[in-house]
Amino acid sequence: MSKCLLALLSLMTAYSIQAQAQAPSRTSKLKPLYFQADKNNLQVLPQRFEYTLIDEDRLKIGDILIDTTQITFQIEPSTQKGLYRIRFTWPAGLVNEGELSVKNNSGKAIFTTVLSKENVTITDGVPATGEDEHLRSQVATFSADEVEASLVDDMKYFPFMSFCIYRESEETRIYMCSKELYLSSQQGQMVVKTRSSTKKAAQVEINGKIVGNQGIIYLNDRSENVAFKAQTQTGAFFEIETRKKDVDFKDAVVSDDGSRIILTASGAEPVDEKKVKKLSETDWQISLSKNRPVLYLKGDGDIPMRQEFYVRGELPKAKNRPYLSQKSVSRTYASKLSFTGISPEGVQVRSPENDGTSQLEPLKKNQFQWKVSGIPAGVETRRYLNVQADGQNFVAGYDVFRGQPFGLGVGASYQTPSGIAFGALEFQWWFENFLMINADWSRFKWGLSVERLQHFTEKDDVAKVDFTTLELKWRAHEGFNLIDATWGLTLPLQMVQGENASATAYGLGAFWLKKPNRWMKPFMHWTEYKLQYFAGSSGSDFKVSSAYNLKALAYWQFNADWYLRYGLGLSDYKYDPAAAKEEMQIDLNAGIFWKF
């Protein structure tokens, strides 16, 4: 058994080293200090939702032009005898995924289907001119084949119909319906026409209140939402529920010729993906005109939000940017860090005067050592340095996330059918550098846990045992517990204590920590699946011949550092000599978990 454990430990280490060799090194280049936009003369104005009901057929939402005459469909015979094909078209800017339904004059859906990127075609619409030339006007097309003739026959007799495209998610609702349409026969062909005999009252509602046909709603916070409804004179209907997405404009520099602003940010991304340069999974970059620094960002549901900036003074240049050493860390468990940096010639770098947690010491030439302390745990913070260049004063920052290496769990477990209750106490300790080695295979991947299960109740025909488990944990992906998803392997060592004897079991294990599916998010923020298997044990009076524990746990976060932990489990222990009753148990688990 010891040979198997040694082999598993070697396998875990080899996997990490191989991943290190295949992945780009964390330390491949110098790390920049960023000129945060709102601290360097570029004011970030509040995001805003803007709309204009242009005329009886056209509506503008942000940078999207919606022509309701494009919300229509055509019917033609299919290549298969007795069947038809329906070809739907609509403006693609608001929604091109979700559900589509055709409704009769009573509002009953007579045809529904699911839209996805695979079955919807996006094409460029007619380019706008004049003031609207910057607007998006793409058209989406979906074809439904093999439509039964009976459905088409019914459609011929409806006074009017409409078709709607809609998409709903946790915090977003988008609903778009066509004008009133009817099916007519023209030269032996079926033609869809607009029912224009009855004009509707054009109307716009914002958050339940009727407003003008043009307006702007400023959004200062993520919690503020917009509930927008609009109806055109021709009967087309739109409904949007959305809110802004947070964005961090972490860097803003002016181009060498002074005509452009190069923005680097994370969070909500621009709607015009062609102009965006992706720097990483979270960071992106875009170039804006300095005379008109405006862009549209994706809100919830990709609804465009207008983002403007106001230039208040001189902006920093990229050539004056200080850099930190390639070995500088951005994630740590420590409350203090020390960085080595370098600044360009002629650029002076200093610690902020009123920041007692920041110290900067000049080194040879233009190098410096920067020490920061008081790093708060559990959050990402940005530490700043003052930068003097070209006769101007700027501020440059560097992001540091300090994790929480310890975890303490307290709870109870009830087993059925045995009817035994246990008290549970668990302690976790995650290492920044395992065995004090700073390498990709050892950094933020290893941890230890100790768990004690003490029985509270007894049954004569059930073994009276308590369990103490020491477990070495290895994460396949570098990161922090309950922050970064991963799977991993474990080496559990379990002491099984009877009334006057004990046995020590050796085993193997695995775990999988991940975010729950969307429909489960109201009940949990994280899910964890754990497996422990024990193939044998040492012991003089009794031994564990085989055993396994399987748990599915949910973590519901009710505080920054506190979680409600609950779940189900299966366990089965076989002893030598055998206990009076040895059968699989169903475990009910509940407790709290604290990260610190």
C-alpha positions in Angstrom: 0.0 0.0 0.0 2.8 2.4 0.8 4.2 1.8 -2.7 0.9 2.8 -4.2 0.8 6.0 -2.2 4.4 6.9 -3.2 3.5 6.2 -6.8 0.4 8.5 -6.6 2.5 11.3 -5.0 5.1 10.9 -7.8 2.3 11.0 -10.4 0.8 14.2 -9.0 4.2 16.0 -8.9 5.0 14.8 -12.4 1.7 16.0 -13.8 2.4 19.5 -12.3 5.9 19.6 -13.7 4.7 18.5 -17.1 2.0 21.2 -17.1 4.6 23.8 -16.1 6.7 22.7 -19.1 3.8 22.9 -21.5 2.3 26.2 -20.3 3.9 29.6 -20.8 5.9 30.6 -17.8 4.4 33.1 -15.3 7.7 34.9 -15.3 8.2 35.4 -19.0 8.3 39.2 -19.0 8.3 42.4 -16.9 5.0 43.3 -15.3 3.6 46.8 -16.0 2.2 49.3 -13.5 -1.1 50.6 -14.8 -2.2 54.2 -15.1 -5.7 53.9 -13.8 -8.0 56.1 -15.9 -9.9 58.1 -13.2 -6.6 58.8 -11.3 -4.9 60.2 -14.3 -7.0 63.0 -15.7 -9.5 60.8 -17.5 -12.9 61.0 -15.8 -15.1 58.0 -16.3 -18.7 59.1 -16.6 -21.6 56.9 -15.6 -22.8 54.3 -18.1 -26.1 55.1 -19.6 -28.9 53.3 -21.4 -30.2 55.4 -24.3 -33.1 55.0 -26.7 -34.9 56.9 -29.4 -38.2 56.0 -31.1 -37.3 57.6 -34.4 -40.5 57.1 -36.4 -43.3 54.6 -36.9 -40.9 51.9 -38.1 -37.6 52.5 -36.5 -36.2 52.4 -32.9 -32.7 53.0 -31.7 -31.2 51.3 -28.6 -27.7 52.5 -27.9 -25.8 51.8 -31.1 -28.4 49.4 -32.5 -30.8 50.5 -35.2 -34.0 48.4 -35.2 -36.1 48.6 -38.4 -39.4 46.9 -37.6 -40.1 46.3 -41.3 -37.3 43.6 -41.1 -39.2 41.6 -38.4 -41.1 39.4 -40.8 -41.2 35.9 -42.3 -41.9 34.3 -45.7 -43.5 31.0 -46.6 -42.5 28.8 -49.5 -42.9 25.2 -50.5 -40.2 22.9 -49.2 -38.2 20.5 -51.3 -40.2 17.7 -49.7 -43.7 17.3 -51.1 -46.5 18.5 -48.9 -44.2 20.5 -46.5 -43.3 24.1 -46.3 -40.3 26.2 -45.3 -40.7 29.4 -43.2 -37.9 31.9 -43.4 -37.8 34.4 -40.5 -35.8 37.7 -40.5 -35.3 40.3 -37.8 -32.7 42.9 -36.6 -29.9 40.9 -34.9 -28.5 43.6 -32.6 -30.8 42.9 -29.6 -31.2 39.2 -29.8 -30.0 36.3 -32.0 -30.3 33.5 -29.5 -33.3 32.3 -27.4 -36.8 31.2 -28.5 -39.0 32.1 -31.5 -42.7 31.8 -31.6 -45.5 32.6 -34.0 -48.7 33.8 -32.3 -52.2 34.0 -33.7 -54.6 36.9 -33.2 -55.6 35.6 -29.8 -51.9 35.6 -28.6 -51.7 31.8 -28.7 -48.4 30.3 -29.9 -48.9 28.1 -33.0 -45.3 27.5 -33.7 -42.2 27.6 -31.5 -38.5 26.8 -31.9 -35.2 27.4 -30.2 -32.6 29.7 -31.7 -28.8 29.3 -31.4 -25.6 30.4 -33.0 -25.6 27.2 -35.0 -29.0 27.7 -36.8 -29.1 31.5 -37.0 -27.3 33.4 -39.8 -26.1 37.0 -39.3 -25.6 39.3 -42.3 -24.8 43.0 -42.6 -27.9 45.2 -43.1 -28.2 48.3 -45.2 -25.5 50.7 -44.0 -27.0 53.7 -42.2 -26.1 57.2 -43.5 -25.6 60.6 -41.9 -25.8 60.8 -38.1 -26.7 57.1 -38.0 -23.7 55.8 -39.9 -22.1 54.4 -36.7 -25.1 52.3 -35.8 -25.2 48.5 -36.1 -27.9 47.2 -38.4 -27.2 43.5 -38.9 -30.0 41.2 -39.9 -30.6 37.7 -38.4 -32.2 34.9 -40.5 -33.6 31.5 -39.4 -35.2 28.9 -41.7 -37.7 26.4 -40.3 -37.9 23.4 -42.7 -40.4 20.6 -42.9 -43.3 22.7 -41.6 -46.6 20.8 -41.8 -49.1 21.9 -44.4 -51.9 21.9 -41.8 -50.1 24.8 -39.9 -49.8 26.9 -43.1 -53.5 26.2 -43.9 -54.5 27.5 -40.4 -52.4 30.6 -40.9 -54.3 31.6 -44.0 -57.5 32.1 -41.9 -56.1 34.2 -39.1 -57.0 37.9 -39.2 -53.5 38.6 -38.2 -50.4 37.1 -36.6 -47.1 38.2 -35.1 -43.9 36.5 -34.3 -41.7 37.1 -31.3 -38.1 36.4 -30.4 -37.3 36.4 -26.7 -34.5 35.5 -24.3 -34.5 35.4 -20.5 -31.7 34.8 -18.1 -31.1 35.4 -14.4 -31.2 39.2 -14.6 -32.1 39.9 -18.2 -35.2 39.8 -20.3 -35.3 40.7 -24.0 -38.6 40.4 -25.9 -39.2 41.6 -29.5 -42.4 41.2 -31.5 -43.2 42.0 -35.1 -46.0 44.2 -36.4 -49.4 42.5 -37.1 -48.9 40.4 -40.1 -51.3 38.3 -42.3 -51.0 35.7 -45.0 -52.2 36.7 -48.5 -52.2 35.1 -51.9 -50.6 37.0 -54.7 -50.2 35.6 -58.2 -50.5 32.1 -56.8 -47.8 32.7 -54.2 -48.2 33.1 -50.4 -47.1 36.6 -49.3 -46.8 37.9 -45.8 -48.2 41.5 -45.5 -48.4 44.1 -42.8 -51.8 44.8 -41.3 -51.9 48.6 -41.4 -55.6 49.4 -40.9 -55.2 50.1 -37.2 -52.6 52.4 -35.9 -51.3 51.9 -32.4 -50.3 54.7 -30.0 -46.5 54.9 -30.0 -45.4 54.7 -26.4 -42.3 54.1 -24.2 -42.2 53.0 -20.6 -39.2 53.1 -18.3 -39.6 51.2 -15.0 -43.4 51.2 -15.3 -43.7 55.0 -16.1 -44.7 56.4 -19.5 -41.9 58.7 -20.8 -41.0 60.5 -23.9 -39.9 58.9 -27.2 -36.3 59.8 -26.6 -34.3 59.5 -23.4 -31.3 58.5 -21.3 -31.1 56.5 -18.1 -27.9 56.9 -16.1 -26.7 53.8 -14.3 -24.3 54.4 -11.4 -24.4 51.0 -9.8 -24.7 47.4 -10.7 -27.9 47.1 -8.5 -29.8 49.6 -10.7 -31.8 48.0 -13.4 -33.7 49.3 -16.5 -37.1 47.9 -17.4 -37.8 49.3 -20.9 -41.0 48.8 -23.0 -41.7 50.4 -26.4 -44.5 50.1 -28.9 -44.4 51.6 -32.4 -47.4 53.0 -34.3 -47.4 49.9 -36.5 -47.7 47.6 -33.5 -44.2 46.3 -33.1 -43.4 45.7 -29.4 -40.1 45.6 -27.5 -39.3 44.8 -23.9 -35.9 44.9 -22.3 -34.9 44.3 -18.7 -31.1 44.8 -18.1 -28.5 46.4 -16.0 -24.9 47.5 -16.4 -21.9 45.3 -16.0 -19.0 46.4 -13.9 -15.8 47.5 -15.7 -12.4 48.5 -14.4 -10.6 50.9 -16.6 -7.2 50.0 -15.1 -5.0 51.8 -17.7 -5.3 54.8 -20.0 -2.4 56.3 -22.0 -2.3 58.7 -24.9 -0.8 57.7 -28.2 2.6 59.2 -29.3 0.9 61.7 -31.7 -1.6 62.7 -28.9 -4.7 61.9 -31.0 -5.8 58.5 -29.5 -6.5 57.1 -26.0 -5.4 53.5 -25.5 -7.7 52.0 -22.8 -7.0 48.7 -21.0 -9.8 47.3 -18.9 -11.4 44.2 -17.5 -15.1 43.4 -17.0 -17.8 44.5 -19.4 -16.5 44.4 -23.0 -17.2 46.7 -25.9 -20.0 45.7 -28.3 -17.8 46.2 -31.4 -15.6 43.2 -31.0 -13.6 44.0 -34.2 -12.0 47.0 -32.5 -11.1 45.1 -29.4 -7.7 43.5 -28.6 -8.0 40.6 -26.1 -5.0 40.6 -23.8 -6.2 37.8 -21.6 -9.3 35.9 -20.5 -10.4 39.0 -18.5 -8.5 42.0 -19.9 -9.1 43.8 -23.2 -7.8 46.9 -24.9 -9.3 49.5 -27.3 -8.2 52.7 -29.0 -10.5 55.8 -28.8 -10.4 59.2 -30.4 -9.2 61.7 -27.8 -11.5 64.3 -29.2 -14.5 62.0 -28.8 -13.8 59.3 -26.2 -17.0 57.2 -26.4 -17.7 53.5 -26.7 -20.6 51.1 -26.1 -20.2 48.4 -23.5 -22.2 45.2 -23.2 -24.6 45.3 -20.4 -26.5 42.2 -19.1 -27.9 40.3 -22.2 -25.3 42.3 -24.3 -27.6 45.3 -24.3 -25.4 48.3 -25.3 -24.6 50.9 -22.6 -23.0 54.2 -23.7 -19.7 54.9 -21.9 -18.2 58.4 -22.2 -15.0 59.9 -20.8 -14.0 63.4 -20.0 -10.3 64.4 -20.5 -9.5 66.8 -17.6 -5.8 67.3 -18.3 -2.6 65.7 -19.6 -2.7 61.9 -19.9 0.3 59.7 -19.3 2.3 58.1 -22.1 3.2 54.4 -22.4 6.9 55.2 -22.7 6.8 56.6 -19.1 5.4 53.5 -17.6 7.3 51.8 -14.7 7.6 48.0 -14.6 8.0 45.4 -11.9 10.3 42.4 -11.9 9.1 39.3 -13.8 9.1 37.5 -10.4 6.6 39.9 -8.8 3.5 38.1 -7.6 -0.1 39.3 -7.9 -1.6 36.5 -5.7 -0.4 35.7 -2.2 -1.3 34.5 1.3 1.1 37.0 2.8 0.2 40.4 4.3 3.5 41.9 3.2 5.2 41.9 -0.2 8.4 43.3 -1.7 8.9 44.1 -5.4 11.8 45.1 -7.5 11.0 47.6 -10.2 12.5 49.7 -13.0 11.4 53.1 -14.3 12.3 54.7 -17.7 15.1 57.3 -17.9 13.9 60.7 -16.7 10.9 59.3 -14.8 10.8 59.6 -11.0 8.8 57.1 -8.9 7.8 57.8 -5.2 5.5 56.3 -2.6 2.3 58.3 -1.8 3.0 60.7 1.0 0.1 59.6 3.2 0.5 55.9 2.7 2.3 54.3 5.6 1.9 50.9 4.2 4.1 51.7 1.1 7.8 52.2 1.2 10.1 52.8 -1.9 13.9 52.6 -1.8 16.0 53.6 -4.8 18.6 51.1 -6.0 21.3 51.4 -8.7 20.5 53.5 -11.8 16.7 53.6 -12.3 15.8 50.6 -10.3 13.9 50.6 -7.1 12.6 48.3 -4.3 8.9 48.7 -3.3 7.6 47.2 -0.1 3.9 47.1 0.7 2.2 45.9 3.9 -1.2 45.7 5.4 -2.6 43.8 2.4 -6.2 42.8 3.4 -7.3 39.2 3.1 -10.0 37.9 0.8 -10.1 40.8 -1.6 -8.1 42.3 -4.5 -6.5 45.6 -3.8 -4.6 48.1 -6.0 -1.4 49.6 -4.5 -0.2 52.9 -6.0 3.0 54.8 -6.7 3.4 58.4 -7.8 5.0 58.8 -11.1 6.6 62.1 -12.3 7.2 62.4 -16.0 7.3 65.2 -18.6 6.7 67.7 -15.9 3.4 66.0 -14.9 2.4 64.0 -11.9 0.6 60.7 -12.5 -0.4 57.6 -10.4 0.4 54.0 -11.4 -1.0 50.9 -9.7 -0.5 47.2 -9.3 -3.1 44.7 -8.3 -2.6 42.2 -5.5 -5.1 39.5 -4.3 -4.5 38.1 -0.9 -6.2 34.8 -0.3 -7.2 33.1 2.9 -5.1 30.0 3.6 -7.1 28.5 6.5 -10.6 27.0 6.7 -12.5 25.8 9.7 -15.7 23.7 9.4 -18.1 22.8 12.2 -21.1 20.6 11.7 -23.0 17.4 12.2 -23.7 14.2 10.3 -26.5 11.7 10.6 -26.3 8.2 9.2 -29.2 6.1 8.1 -30.2 3.3 8.5 -27.8 3.0 11.4 -29.3 6.1 13.1 -25.8 7.2 14.4 -25.1 11.0 14.7 -21.7 12.5 14.5 -20.2 15.8 15.4 -17.7 17.1 12.8 -14.8 19.4 13.1 -12.5 20.1 10.1 -9.4 22.3 9.7 -7.8 23.2 6.3 -4.5 24.7 5.5 -3.5 25.7 1.9 0.1 26.5 1.0 1.4 29.3 -1.2 4.7 27.4 -1.9 4.6 23.7 -1.0 7.8 22.6 0.8 9.0 26.2 0.5 9.6 25.7 -3.2 8.4 28.6 -5.5 7.6 26.8 -8.8 4.6 26.2 -11.0 4.2 22.6 -9.7 4.2 23.7 -6.1 2.6 27.2 -6.0 -1.1 27.4 -4.8 -1.7 23.7 -5.5 -1.2 21.9 -2.2 -3.0 21.8 1.1 -3.6 19.7 4.3 -6.8 19.0 6.1 -7.6 17.4 9.4 -11.2 16.2 10.2 -12.6 14.6 13.4 -15.9 12.7 13.4 -17.0 12.0 17.0 -20.1 9.9 17.5 -22.9 11.3 19.7 -25.3 8.4 19.7 -24.8 4.6 20.0 -26.5 1.4 18.8 -25.7 -2.1 20.2 -25.4 -3.7 16.8 -23.4 -0.9 15.2 -19.6 -0.5 15.6 -18.8 2.3 18.1 -16.0 4.1 16.3 -14.7 7.7 15.8 -12.7 8.9 12.8 -9.7 11.2 12.5 -8.6 11.9 9.0 -5.4 13.6 7.8 -5.4 14.4 4.1 -2.8 15.8 1.7 -4.6 17.6 -1.1 -3.4 18.5 -4.6 -5.1 20.9 -6.9 -4.8 20.3 -10.7 -5.2 24.0 -11.3 -3.4 26.7 -9.4 -5.7 28.9 -7.3 -7.5 29.6 -4.0 -10.1 27.5 -2.2 -13.7 28.5 -3.0 -12.5 31.1 -5.5 -11.0 29.1 -8.3 -12.6 25.9 -9.6 -10.5 22.8 -9.9 -10.3 19.0 -9.6 -7.7 17.3 -7.6 -6.3 14.2 -5.9 -5.8 13.4 -2.2 -3.8 11.0 0.0 -6.0 10.3 3.1 -4.7 8.7 6.3 -7.6 7.8 8.6 -7.4 6.6 12.3 -10.5 4.6 13.2 -10.8 4.5 17.0 -12.9 1.9 18.8 -13.6 1.6 22.5 -10.2 0.1 23.4 -8.4 -0.3 20.1 -7.7 1.6 16.9 -6.6 1.0 13.3 -5.0 3.3 10.7 -6.3 3.1 7.2 -4.5 4.3 4.1 -6.2 5.3 0.9 -6.5 7.4 -2.2 -9.0 10.1 -3.0 -10.2 12.8 -5.4 -12.3 15.9 -5.4 -14.0 18.3 -7.8 -14.8 21.9 -6.9 -16.8 23.9 -9.3 -19.5 26.6 -9.6 -23.1 25.2 -9.8 -25.3 25.3 -12.9 -27.4 28.4 -13.3 -30.6 26.9 -12.0 -28.9 25.8 -8.8 -27.3 29.2 -8.0 -30.2 30.4 -5.7 -29.3 27.4 -3.4 -25.5 27.3 -3.5 -22.5 29.3 -4.7 -20.1 26.3 -4.9 -20.4 22.6 -5.2 -17.8 20.0 -4.1 -17.6 16.3 -4.8 -15.3 14.2 -2.7 -14.3 10.5 -2.8 -12.1 8.6 -0.4 -11.2 4.9 -0.8 -9.4 2.9 1.8 -8.0 -0.5 0.6 -6.7 -1.6 4.0 -5.3 -0.7 7.4 -2.8 -1.5 10.1 -4.1 -2.5 13.6 -3.6 -5.3 16.2 -7.1 -5.8 17.6 -9.1 -5.0 14.4 -8.5 -3.8 10.9 -10.4 -1.9 8.2 -10.5 -4.4 5.3 -12.0 -1.9 2.9 -14.0 1.4 3.0 -15.2 4.3 1.0 -16.7 7.8 1.6 -18.5 9.7 -1.2 -19.8 13.2 -0.5 -21.6 15.9 -2.5 -21.5 19.2 -0.6 -23.0 22.6 -1.3 -21.6 25.9 -0.1 -23.9 28.8 0.3 -22.1 32.1 1.1 -23.9 34.3 3.5 -21.0 36.5 4.5 -17.7 37.5 2.9 -15.9 34.7 4.8 -18.7 32.4 6.0 -20.5 29.6 4.2 -23.4 27.3 5.1 -22.2 23.8 4.1 -24.7 21.0 3.5 -25.0 17.9 1.4 -25.4 14.1 1.1 -22.9 11.2 1.3 -22.5 7.5 1.0 -20.2 5.5 3.2 -19.4 1.8 3.7 -16.9 0.2 6.1 -15.9 -3.4 6.3 -14.0 -4.6 9.4 -11.9 -7.6 10.3 -13.3 -9.1 12.5 -16.7 -8.1 11.1 -19.0 -5.9 13.1 -22.5 -7.0 13.9 -23.9 -4.8 11.2 -21.9 -3.7 8.1 -24.0 -2.0 5.5 -23.9 1.1 3.3 -24.9 4.3 5.1 -26.5 7.4 3.7 -25.1 10.5 5.4 -26.9 13.8 5.9 -24.4 16.6 6.5 -24.9 20.2 7.6 -22.7 22.9 9.2 -20.8 26.1 8.6 -17.4 26.8 7.1 -15.2 29.8 7.8 -12.3 31.0 5.6 -9.6 33.1 7.3 
